[in-house]
Amino acid sequence: MEIAWIGTGIMGAPMARNLMRAGHRLRVHNRTAKKAVALAAEGSEVIVAADPAAAAGGAEAVFMMVPDTPDVESVVARIAPALHKDQLVIDMSTIAPAAEHAIAERLAKAGVDYLDAPVSGGEAGAIDGTLTIMVGGAESAYKRAFPLFEKLGRRVTHMGPPGAGQMTKLANQVAVALTLEAAAEALALAESGGLDRARVLEAIGAGAAGSWQLSNLGPKIIAHDWRPGFFIKLIRKDLRLVADAARAGGLALPGLALMQSMFNAAAAFGHDLDGTQAVAAALDRLARLK
Ligand code: NAP
C-alpha cells in the first residue's frame, strides 16, 4: 500500500518503520526534515516529502503522529486540498476528542474516511509493534485500517464514533500518571528506609504493586536516567486535555490535580524535555523532610 506518514518523532519514526518492514511504500514528512531524511535512508521504499500535502496526495492511507491539537489541525488544513474521495486519514497523536469529531465531519464531506487512533505503550511499544491502539470513527473505516493497525500494535479496540479513541486515551493517561507517581513514591520510601531499590523492584514488581510504570520506568528512576521516551511536556499536554474533558463531564478528579502539580513542578525544575520518569526528580526535591 502507498502510505503517507507525517510526524517522525520518538513514536512516529518506529511506527512508520514497522509499516515499511511490512512491505508498504512510504512517503514521510516531518517539520524538522532531518528526522524524515534519516528514516528514508533506511529503505528504498521510503521517500521524503517536502510538505504534508506532497506526502498525502495519492497515498491510500495518511497517518499523523504529531504533538498536540493545533499541530493536527494545521496538518489537516495543509493536506485537505490534496485529499480525494476514499482516502483514509488516521490520526495517532493524542489530542482533544472534540477536535477529532470536527475533523472527521469536515473530511467526510469530501468522502474521506477519518479515524482517531491514539496509542499507549511508549517508545518501546512503538519499536516492538506492541502498542495499545484505541480507535474512534466509522466501523467501515476501522475495518479498512485494521490490517495496518495490526503491524503497529497488539491490542486494537474500536471504541465508538469519532473522538471515542481520544476519550479512551485520556482515561488511560489518568491511570498512567497516577501509577507513575505510585512507582516514584514507593521507590522513594524504599530508599529512605535504607533498602536496595533494585531488589525492591524485583521483590514487588510481580505482585499486586506491579505496573508498566514500575517495571519500565522504575529502573530508570533508580539510575537517574531522565532521557525521554515520553516528554514531560507531552504528559502535561495530555493532563490538560483530561482536565478539559473532566470539566466538560462535570467531574472532579483529585488525583489528576495532584499529577498536574507534580508534572508542572518537574517542568519548573527544568525537566520539560526529559522523560515522564523525571517526575521522581521533582518528588525528590519536594518531598524530602531531611
Ligand atoms: P515527538 O518526538 O515530539 O514527535 C512529534 C513529531 O511531530 C516531531 O518530530 C515534530 O517535528 C513533528 N511535527 C510537529 N508538528 C508538525 C507538523 N505541523 N508537520 C510535520 N511534523 C510535525 O513526540 P512523540 O513522543 O513522538 O509523540 C507524538 C504523539 O504521540 C503525541 O501526541 C504524544 O502525546 C503521543 N504519544 C507519545 C507517547 C510516548 O511515549 N512518546 C506514547 C503514546 C502517545 P519536530 O522535529 O520539528 O519537532
Boltz pocket constraint, residues with backbone or C-beta under 6 A from the ligand:
constraints:
  - pocket:
      binder: B
      contacts: [[A, 6], [A, 7], [A, 8], [A, 9], [A, 10], [A, 11], [A, 12], [A, 29], [A, 30], [A, 31], [A, 32], [A, 35], [A, 52], [A, 65], [A, 66], [A, 67], [A, 68], [A, 71], [A, 74], [A, 75], [A, 92], [A, 93], [A, 94], [A, 95], [A, 119], [A, 120], [A, 121], [A, 122], [A, 123], [A, 229], [A, 230], [A, 231], [A, 234], [A, 238]]
      max_distance: 6.0
